[in-house]
Amino acid sequence: MKNDSSFDFDTVVNSCGTDSAKWAKYHGKDIIPLWVADMDFKSPPAILQAVHERIEHGVFGYTLPSAELNDVVISRLDDHYGWKVEPKWLVWLPGLVTGFNAACRAIGEAGDDVMTAIPVYHPFLSAPANFNRRLIRVPLMETNRRWYFDFDRIEEAITPQTRLFLLCSPHNPVGRVFSAEELTTLARICEKHDIIICSDEIHCDLILDPEKSHIPTASLTPSIADRTITLMSASKTFNTPGLGCAFAVISNRALRKRYIRAMAGIVPLINTLGYVATLAAFRNCGDWHAALLDYLRNNRDLVAEAISNMPNLSMAPLEATYLAWIDVRKTGLKNPIEYFESAGIGMQDGADFDGPGFVRFNFGCPRETLEEALRRMADALDKLKAQ
Ligand SMILES: Cc1ncc(COP(=O)(O)O)c(C=O)c1O
């Protein structure tokens, strides 16, 4: 069944042979890849057209962000979040992983501590050590089928050397959209201990729960903004991660200078087509974005319904992202990923995120692919139960 918007999310696009990281992993095997966080949809028509036009020009020299792009980003942040940003606060980046690694390099000294809440997007776990910082991991807590920060444990775990908090908001992999109160409490703790916040908000436009809205950490108060490096990109929402374009927003001048110094010599100029795609995404793709959210909400509902009927699996209600975080501990499987791969489903191991006993299921795909994956998963669990 086609979705009723004029955009097509139903067609299965064959990505085999495109060197797609997601599809190459299981090349030649009958395993549906539902792991790395990109979607199987084509980017919006307006992005495809803008990229085609730029390619027609034929010259791909070093490129700068245009004033128009900065203006479009700034109006979008105001329109979507009521967040007033100045052009000089923007620092363009080839990606968010680069962005939070640069934050680890910029803040504090070798030997200092960086804190994060686990489970979390796995490059958070390796970034501090890239710059000889120690990582302090504080578990999120699951209460009444919802994930929360454990503020007491966060405060207890802070050391005099803790300089940076790596925050993922909305959260990958648990799919929470944090409230103003939760973010403010976290930020107040960081203020009290003079900790800089690096707020990775790459999933900010993938809010599935209509009751929730994304709140940029830096939009809370000027003093919180003063200690926050915000990272954003069009790449998750508009499915352009292969085009390498993101940005940081840093209002504090001294912090921004430090950050730019940390990038020097290791962060290249941004991909020309990445800029083009970002401009088109933010300027011309509002209808596509709304249709995508409808489609993903239906996919999320299908996943939640299917999981609730599978023996020994559970998941908390997912508020954002196209990544379901599924608790498989009760299955007793020692290696859930291997078991599900043998049943033709390629998910990502929760252990990668420091969340062993969970799997992450990417439902950013056409309904036909999703339904087949859920059928395979249900069969695999029935077989397991029968053993
Ligand atoms: C929280 C988070 N940050 C960053 C990234 C990757 O960002 P980039 O491709 O811009 O480096 C991802 C991708 O899944 C993510 O989930």
The ligand as an SDF file (V2000), in Angstrom:
LIG
                    3D

 16 16  0  0  0  0  0  0  0  0999 V2000
   23.8240   10.6640   18.0420 C   0  0  0  0  0  0  0  0  0  0  0  0
   24.5750   10.6170   16.7620 C   0  0  0  0  0  0  0  0  0  0  0  0
   25.5780   11.4930   16.5440 N   0  0  0  0  0  0  0  0  0  0  0  0
   26.2820   11.4860   15.4120 C   0  0  0  0  0  0  0  0  0  0  0  0
   26.0080   10.5660   14.4050 C   0  0  0  0  0  0  0  0  0  0  0  0
   26.8330   10.5640   13.1580 C   0  0  0  0  0  0  0  0  0  0  0  0
   27.0630   11.8470   12.7310 O   0  0  0  0  0  0  0  0  0  0  0  0
   27.9790   12.1590   11.4760 P   0  0  0  0  0  0  0  0  0  0  0  0
   27.6440   11.1510   10.4240 O   0  0  0  0  0  0  0  0  0  0  0  0
   27.5700   13.5450   11.1130 O   0  0  0  0  0  0  0  0  0  0  0  0
   29.3880   12.0750   11.9290 O   0  0  0  0  0  0  0  0  0  0  0  0
   24.9860    9.6360   14.5860 C   0  0  0  0  0  0  0  0  0  0  0  0
   24.7170    8.6340   13.5710 C   0  0  0  0  0  0  0  0  0  0  0  0
   24.0280    7.6720   13.7970 O   0  0  0  0  0  0  0  0  0  0  0  0
   24.2470    9.6710   15.7940 C   0  0  0  0  0  0  0  0  0  0  0  0
   23.2410    8.8170   16.0160 O   0  0  0  0  0  0  0  0  0  0  0  0
  1  2  1  0
  2  3  1  0
  2 15  2  0
  3  4  2  0
  4  5  1  0
  5  6  1  0
  5 12  2  0
  6  7  1  0
  7  8  1  0
  8  9  2  0
  8 10  1  0
  8 11  1  0
 12 13  1  0
 12 15  1  0
 13 14  2  0
 15 16  1  0
M  END
$$$$
